[in-house]
Amino acid sequence: MSILILADRKKLSLDESLVEFFPEFPSYGKQITVRHLLTHTSGLIDYEDVIPAGTRFRCWNRDVLRLL
């Protein structure tokens, strides 16, 4: 809801690409928009599915980017 409020207030656009918010994201992120993320249509995998079972570590944003 907060993202939609920001879009309504013209603070961001639902059509902005992922790399505008995460510049270090791989280049395929240019095709993924905020709208895709909100509607779960980005095609990104669930990063928790690629973490080996039994692994226990603190997962930081940079770790998720490496997994994706």
C-alpha angles and dihedrals in degrees: 000000000000091000091052090049090052090049091049089052090049092243090126139001125238086223095059113117125246093246091062087068098030107032092178092059113113117270094260086071088076088076094050117086134194087253090057090052093049093049095041091239099118095104091231115144123239099261091210088067091065097049109100114249113265094023112141118190139122107265114215126192091258089054091053090050090054091050092050 
